[in-house]
Amino acid sequence: MSRPFRGYDSDRDSHAEIASRHPLVVIIGAMPDPSQSESSTSRRNRDRRGSAGPLSWVALILAIAALALAGWTFYKSEMSSTPTYTDTQRAEAKVKVCGAADLVRRGVSLNTNLQPAGGPEDVTGSLAVAANARVALSNGGQYLLAQLDPATPTDLADVMRKFANNLMDIGAAATAGSQNADPEQAARLRDADTANATIVELCK
């Protein structure tokens, strides 16, 4: 019995021959040790944390220093913006405002105690007297405030402002029809008398 004929396949035979002469060799590298990878990662994280620590402290110190510098600058600016006056300037300011208070006091007293030329029945005269009194009160208060010098001693300046505002309040209320016997107007008059007495003492 004859064997079946096998044709020659030049390509297949040549490939087989090359394969037999040069066997395929596959080199598989060693897999990294997971524990070594994790340890190196942890080491890098520790290095980062270690390097960030000093930088954080430096940033904190710089922030505190900047805040302290800003506070000192504000304090110095406030101190430099507060004017200082000599004893002579304060004394001159006191004389000036005390003289103004005396002038206003005399003007208010004069105009609030006038009597109508025609007597109580003189309506026109009564209205004129009342108008003069209100003008003396309002203008007197404004004049006092205008005469206050920045060098005026603080205690005197405070009571002078109170007295001036009292005078203007009394004049405004009188213009609106308030009578001296009205409770609120009577309280204003008492406050003005108290402030005036304090001014007299401070101006001695």
C-alpha positions as CSV (number, residue, x, y, z in Angstrom):
1,M,0.0,0.0,0.0
2,S,1.6,3.2,-1.1
3,R,1.9,6.2,1.3
4,P,0.1,9.3,0.4
5,F,2.1,11.9,-1.3
6,R,2.9,15.0,0.8
7,G,3.8,18.0,-1.3
8,Y,6.6,20.3,-0.3
9,D,5.5,23.5,1.3
10,S,8.6,25.7,1.1
11,D,7.3,28.4,3.3
12,R,6.2,26.0,6.1
13,D,9.4,24.0,5.9
14,S,11.6,27.1,6.0
15,H,9.7,28.4,9.0
16,A,10.0,25.1,10.8
17,E,13.7,25.0,10.1
18,I,14.2,28.6,11.4
19,A,12.2,27.7,14.5
20,S,14.3,24.6,15.2
21,R,17.5,26.6,14.9
22,H,16.4,29.7,16.8
23,P,14.0,28.6,19.6
24,L,11.8,31.3,21.1
25,V,12.9,32.4,24.5
26,V,10.6,34.5,26.6
27,I,12.2,36.2,29.7
28,I,9.8,37.1,32.4
29,G,11.2,39.6,34.8
30,A,10.8,39.2,38.5
31,M,7.6,40.8,40.0
32,P,8.2,43.6,42.5
33,D,7.8,42.8,46.1
34,P,4.5,44.5,47.3
35,S,5.9,45.1,50.7
36,Q,8.9,46.9,49.3
37,S,6.7,49.1,47.2
38,E,4.5,49.9,50.1
39,S,7.5,50.7,52.3
40,S,9.0,53.0,49.8
41,T,5.6,54.8,49.4
42,S,5.3,55.2,53.1
43,R,8.8,56.5,53.3
44,R,8.1,59.1,50.6
45,N,4.9,60.2,52.5
46,R,6.9,60.5,55.7
47,D,9.5,62.6,53.8
48,R,6.8,64.9,52.5
49,R,5.3,65.3,56.0
50,G,8.7,65.9,57.5
51,S,9.6,68.5,54.9
52,A,6.2,70.2,55.2
53,G,6.4,70.5,59.0
54,P,9.1,73.2,59.2
55,L,7.5,75.1,56.3
56,S,4.2,75.3,58.2
57,W,5.9,76.7,61.3
58,V,7.7,79.2,59.2
59,A,4.5,80.4,57.6
60,L,2.8,80.6,61.0
61,I,5.6,82.7,62.4
62,L,5.5,85.0,59.4
63,A,1.7,85.5,59.7
64,I,2.0,86.3,63.4
65,A,4.8,88.8,62.7
66,A,2.8,90.5,59.9
67,L,-0.2,90.8,62.3
68,A,1.9,92.3,65.0
69,L,3.4,94.8,62.6
70,A,0.0,95.8,61.3
71,G,-1.2,96.3,64.9
72,W,1.9,98.4,65.8
73,T,1.4,100.5,62.6
74,F,-2.2,101.2,63.5
75,Y,-1.3,102.1,67.1
76,K,1.4,104.5,65.9
77,S,-0.9,106.1,63.4
78,E,-3.6,106.6,66.1
79,M,-1.1,108.1,68.5
80,S,0.3,110.4,65.9
81,S,-3.2,111.6,64.8
82,T,-4.0,112.6,68.4
83,P,-2.8,116.3,68.7
84,T,-1.0,117.5,71.7
85,Y,-1.2,121.1,73.1
86,T,1.0,123.1,75.3
87,D,-0.1,124.5,78.6
88,T,-0.2,128.0,77.0
89,Q,-2.5,126.8,74.2
90,R,-4.9,125.2,76.7
91,A,-4.9,128.2,78.9
92,E,-5.7,130.5,75.9
93,A,-8.5,128.2,74.8
94,K,-10.0,128.2,78.2
95,V,-10.0,132.0,78.4
96,K,-11.6,132.3,75.0
97,V,-14.5,129.9,75.6
98,C,-15.1,131.2,79.2
99,G,-15.4,134.7,77.8
100,A,-17.8,133.4,75.2
101,A,-19.9,131.7,77.8
102,D,-20.1,134.8,79.9
103,L,-21.2,136.9,76.9
104,V,-23.9,134.3,76.0
105,R,-25.1,134.1,79.6
106,R,-25.6,137.9,79.7
107,G,-27.3,138.0,76.4
108,V,-29.7,135.2,77.3
109,S,-30.5,136.7,80.7
110,L,-31.2,140.1,79.2
111,N,-33.5,139.0,76.4
112,T,-35.4,136.4,78.3
113,N,-36.3,138.9,81.1
114,L,-37.5,141.8,78.9
115,Q,-40.9,143.1,79.5
116,P,-43.2,144.5,76.7
117,A,-43.0,148.3,76.4
118,G,-46.8,148.5,76.6
119,G,-47.2,146.2,79.5
120,P,-48.8,142.7,79.6
121,E,-51.6,143.9,77.3
122,D,-49.1,144.8,74.6
123,V,-49.5,141.8,72.3
124,T,-47.1,143.0,69.7
125,G,-44.5,143.9,72.3
126,S,-44.9,140.5,74.0
127,L,-44.3,138.7,70.6
128,A,-41.2,140.8,70.0
129,V,-39.8,140.0,73.5
130,A,-40.5,136.3,73.0
131,A,-38.8,136.4,69.6
132,N,-35.7,138.1,71.0
133,A,-35.5,135.5,73.7
134,R,-35.6,132.6,71.2
135,V,-33.0,134.2,69.0
136,A,-30.7,134.8,72.1
137,L,-31.0,131.1,73.0
138,S,-30.4,129.6,69.6
139,N,-27.7,132.0,68.5
140,G,-26.0,131.8,71.9
141,G,-25.8,128.0,71.6
142,Q,-24.3,128.2,68.1
143,Y,-21.9,130.9,69.1
144,L,-20.6,128.8,72.1
145,L,-20.0,125.8,69.9
146,A,-18.1,127.9,67.3
147,Q,-15.8,129.3,70.0
148,L,-14.7,125.9,71.3
149,D,-11.0,125.5,70.4
150,P,-9.5,122.0,70.0
151,A,-7.1,122.9,72.8
152,T,-9.9,123.5,75.3
153,P,-9.6,121.3,78.4
154,T,-11.7,118.2,77.9
155,D,-13.9,118.7,81.1
156,L,-14.7,122.3,80.2
157,A,-15.3,121.5,76.5
158,D,-17.8,118.7,77.4
159,V,-19.9,120.8,79.7
160,M,-19.7,123.7,77.3
161,R,-21.2,121.6,74.5
162,K,-23.9,120.4,76.8
163,F,-24.8,123.9,77.8
164,A,-24.8,125.1,74.2
165,N,-27.1,122.3,73.1
166,N,-29.4,122.9,76.0
167,L,-29.8,126.6,75.0
168,M,-30.7,125.6,71.4
169,D,-33.1,123.0,72.6
170,I,-34.9,125.5,74.8
171,G,-35.1,128.0,72.0
172,A,-36.4,125.4,69.5
173,A,-39.1,124.2,72.0
174,A,-40.1,127.8,72.8
175,T,-40.5,128.5,69.1
176,A,-42.8,125.4,68.9
177,G,-45.0,126.9,71.6
178,S,-43.6,125.2,74.8
179,Q,-44.1,127.2,78.0
180,N,-41.5,127.3,80.8
181,A,-44.0,125.5,83.0
182,D,-44.3,122.5,80.7
183,P,-42.5,119.5,82.2
184,E,-40.1,118.9,79.4
185,Q,-39.2,122.5,79.0
186,A,-38.8,122.9,82.7
187,A,-36.3,119.9,82.7
188,R,-34.4,121.6,79.9
189,L,-34.2,124.8,81.9
190,R,-32.9,122.9,84.9
191,D,-30.2,121.2,82.9
192,A,-29.1,124.5,81.4
193,D,-28.8,126.0,84.9
194,T,-26.8,123.0,86.1
195,A,-24.4,123.2,83.2
196,N,-24.0,127.0,83.6
197,A,-23.1,126.6,87.3
198,T,-20.4,124.0,86.4
199,I,-19.0,126.3,83.7
200,V,-18.8,129.1,86.3
201,E,-16.7,126.9,88.6
202,L,-14.4,125.6,85.8
203,C,-13.8,129.1,84.5
204,K,-12.6,130.5,87.8
